[in-house]
Amino acid sequence: MQGPMQGFERFPYQALVENIVFSASLIGFLIWGIYLINAALKRRQQMQMQQRLLDKFSSAHDFAEFMQSPAGQKYVMSFSETSSSPRNTILNSLRTGFVLMFAGAGFLAGGAGGWLSFRIGWVSFLMGIGFLAAALVSYFLAKKVGRPEKE
């Protein structure tokens, strides 16, 4: 059975380039993993802080008064801004797109796995391009709609 790269001549520094791309992809995956762990820990810490804040209220009346205050309204708005901000959604799509593209490039360059590595590499690479295209479209749509950015 012949692989997809069968018949191609290797250029002199191909092994070096493959090793560099593979190493860059591996480092990218490690950084992405560290980011995911850090985000999960931050989310958990924020949830614990919110739980402690809610535990401080002795009655529903106290909580209702807090919600009517400017500080309470700001507290509630912080939930909706983080989950529905177009900026965060676009940045997440960009991040995912670049990770998938570099992972795909690593699989393509690593090519030692034969046809499976080749196919996984192309699927991952094209999915990364899809995420980047979605981020680009979302960016232009957000600008066209004219939603004001809140920093």
Beta strands, then each sheet from edge to edge (+ up, - down):
end
